[in-house]
Amino acid sequence: MIGRSILICGASGQVGQTLTERLRQTGRDVVAFDRRALDIADSARVNQVLSTSRPSVVVNAAAYTAVDQAESEPEVAHAVNAEAPRQLALACVNVDAALLSYSTEYVFDGTKAAPYTESDPVAPLNVYGRSKVLGEDGIRASLERHVILRTSWVFAPGRSNFVTTILRLGLERGTLRVTDEEFGCPTPAGDIAEVSVALIEAMEKNRDMPWGTYHFCGAGPVSRYDFAVAIVREAAATTGLTIDVVPIKSVEYPTPAKRPLNAVLDCGKIARVFGRTQPDWRDPLAQTVREFHCNRMVGR
Ligand SMILES: NC(=O)c1ccc[n+]([C@@H]2O[C@H](COP(=O)([O-])OP(=O)(O)OC[C@H]3O[C@@H](n4cnc5c(N)ncnc54)[C@H](OP(=O)(O)O)[C@@H]3O)[C@@H](O)[C@H]2O)c1
């Protein structure tokens, strides 16, 4: 099957863009579509594009990721995160392609006292999480040859994410209040791309590979507060600027979407099956902070 192309949807997102670059570096034939070129909620167009490209693997890196905004736009979140992945999976059946799709730690309610495994029951607290659960279910019901990779707290240089939000608001305000009750694992998009390249290789080589759902995120759970402190320390080292971070409780900073307090994923399964260990996020964090600083200096 190697020789056929790999088709990526959502190619201008953090994961989509990083993965497209990595795959092209390996010399693979990658057909990459951003939202403008392929709206995954347009199933007729999805079918047309897949029939033309006939890829071996389709990667769904497209998603509606505005967690708070989803509370007031549930139909859009549902169309992109729930219905579109199901249609994408059905389109894959038509062209005999496998599907790699990403999901989130927000499928869980965060009440477990330990990291979440793939077999733990889902119980999302917000619209975004519910839409992602339905997307997962639609893929499982439609296509056997799929991998759903759940991840958390994704960041990449040059993109909008928790790291750049802390830096932007920190520079504006000088002091930030961040919850020390939410725990999770920051995950560099570069490491998601790397593990995705390995998964795609396995998906192409072996029709009987262990398909299904896997967790993958960075090493060492931290609170949002601890992560913010790591970000501003890195900024101080890079730029000499000081941003104060004050720990608060989640109730002191209400958001439209409720978030799980324990958003830590157990990554034992992907380690056992594919030998993939959880990456350290500190070097990629330094790179993201440096790039934010450079962009600021040149007024981007
Ligand atoms: N970001 C996180 O912290 C996080 C955490 C856990 C799981 N995940 C999951 O990881 C995956 C990748 O996330 P990410 O961080 O790379 O997100 P991202 O940077 O927000 O990228 C998502 C991409 O999807 C595109 N998109 C939105 N609606 C679309 C549509 N209808 N058709 C085609 N493309 C569409 C967006 O286009 P525009 O750029 O035009 O908006 C964007 O480029 C997603 O499945 C997400 O749910 C992310």
The ligand as a Tripos MOL2 file, in Angstrom:
@<TRIPOS>MOLECULE
LIG
   48    52     1     0     0
SMALL
NO_CHARGES

@<TRIPOS>ATOM
      1 N1         -5.2710   22.0020   21.0540 N.am      1 LIG1
      2 C1         -5.3430   21.1940   22.1160 C.2       1 LIG1
      3 O1         -4.9330   21.5530   23.2330 O.2       1 LIG1
      4 C2         -5.9000   19.8030   21.9580 C.ar      1 LIG1
      5 C3         -6.0230   18.9990   23.1130 C.ar      1 LIG1
      6 C4         -6.5220   17.7060   22.9830 C.ar      1 LIG1
      7 C5         -6.8790   17.2230   21.7320 C.ar      1 LIG1
      8 N2         -6.7790   18.0220   20.6500 N.ar      1 LIG1
      9 C6         -7.2090   17.4780   19.3560 C.3       1 LIG1
     10 O2         -6.0870   17.4180   18.4980 O.3       1 LIG1
     11 C7         -6.4930   17.6410   17.1480 C.3       1 LIG1
     12 C8         -5.6540   18.7370   16.5280 C.3       1 LIG1
     13 O3         -5.8280   19.9180   17.3010 O.3       1 LIG1
     14 P1         -4.9470   21.2190   17.0660 P.3       1 LIG1
     15 O4         -4.4380   21.6370   18.3740 O.co2     1 LIG1
     16 O5         -4.0300   21.0150   15.9050 O.co2     1 LIG1
     17 O6         -6.1180   22.2190   16.6630 O.3       1 LIG1
     18 P2         -6.0740   23.5850   15.8120 P.3       1 LIG1
     19 O7         -4.7010   24.1580   15.8380 O.co2     1 LIG1
     20 O8         -7.2230   24.3730   16.2810 O.co2     1 LIG1
     21 O9         -6.3190   23.0450   14.3470 O.3       1 LIG1
     22 C9         -7.5720   22.5720   13.9280 C.3       1 LIG1
     23 C10        -7.6640   22.8550   12.4450 C.3       1 LIG1
     24 O10        -8.9190   22.3790   11.9880 O.3       1 LIG1
     25 C11        -9.3910   23.3080   11.0360 C.3       1 LIG1
     26 N3        -10.8300   23.2060   10.8760 N.ar      1 LIG1
     27 C12       -11.8210   23.6650   11.6860 C.ar      1 LIG1
     28 N4        -13.0080   23.3750   11.1510 N.ar      1 LIG1
     29 C13       -12.7760   22.7270    9.9880 C.ar      1 LIG1
     30 C14       -13.5940   22.1840    8.9700 C.ar      1 LIG1
     31 N5        -14.9310   22.2540    9.0320 N.pl3     1 LIG1
     32 N6        -13.0040   21.5800    7.9020 N.ar      1 LIG1
     33 C15       -11.6680   21.5130    7.8050 C.ar      1 LIG1
     34 N7        -10.8250   22.0130    8.7230 N.ar      1 LIG1
     35 C16       -11.4000   22.6180    9.8080 C.ar      1 LIG1
     36 C17        -8.9880   24.6700   11.5930 C.3       1 LIG1
     37 O11        -8.9910   25.5840   10.5350 O.3       1 LIG1
     38 P3         -8.7980   27.1660   10.8010 P.3       1 LIG1
     39 O12        -7.3370   27.3210   11.1070 O.co2     1 LIG1
     40 O13        -9.2050   27.7770    9.5200 O.co2     1 LIG1
     41 O14        -9.6720   27.5000   11.9600 O.co2     1 LIG1
     42 C18        -7.5880   24.3540   12.1210 C.3       1 LIG1
     43 O15        -6.6130   24.5740   11.1290 O.3       1 LIG1
     44 C19        -7.9970   17.9430   17.2130 C.3       1 LIG1
     45 O16        -8.7150   16.7690   16.9560 O.3       1 LIG1
     46 C20        -8.2190   18.3600   18.6530 C.3       1 LIG1
     47 O17        -9.5410   18.1020   19.0730 O.3       1 LIG1
     48 C21        -6.2680   19.2940   20.7250 C.ar      1 LIG1
@<TRIPOS>BOND
     1     1     2 1
     2     2     3 2
     3     2     4 1
     4     4     5 ar
     5     4    48 ar
     6     5     6 ar
     7     6     7 ar
     8     7     8 ar
     9     8     9 1
    10     8    48 ar
    11     9    10 1
    12     9    46 1
    13    10    11 1
    14    11    12 1
    15    11    44 1
    16    12    13 1
    17    13    14 1
    18    14    15 2
    19    14    16 1
    20    14    17 1
    21    17    18 1
    22    18    19 2
    23    18    20 1
    24    18    21 1
    25    21    22 1
    26    22    23 1
    27    23    24 1
    28    23    42 1
    29    24    25 1
    30    25    26 1
    31    25    36 1
    32    26    27 ar
    33    26    35 ar
    34    27    28 ar
    35    28    29 ar
    36    29    30 ar
    37    29    35 ar
    38    30    31 1
    39    30    32 ar
    40    32    33 ar
    41    33    34 ar
    42    34    35 ar
    43    36    37 1
    44    36    42 1
    45    37    38 1
    46    38    39 2
    47    38    40 1
    48    38    41 1
    49    42    43 1
    50    44    45 1
    51    44    46 1
    52    46    47 1
@<TRIPOS>SUBSTRUCTURE
     1 LIG1         1 GROUP 0 **** ****
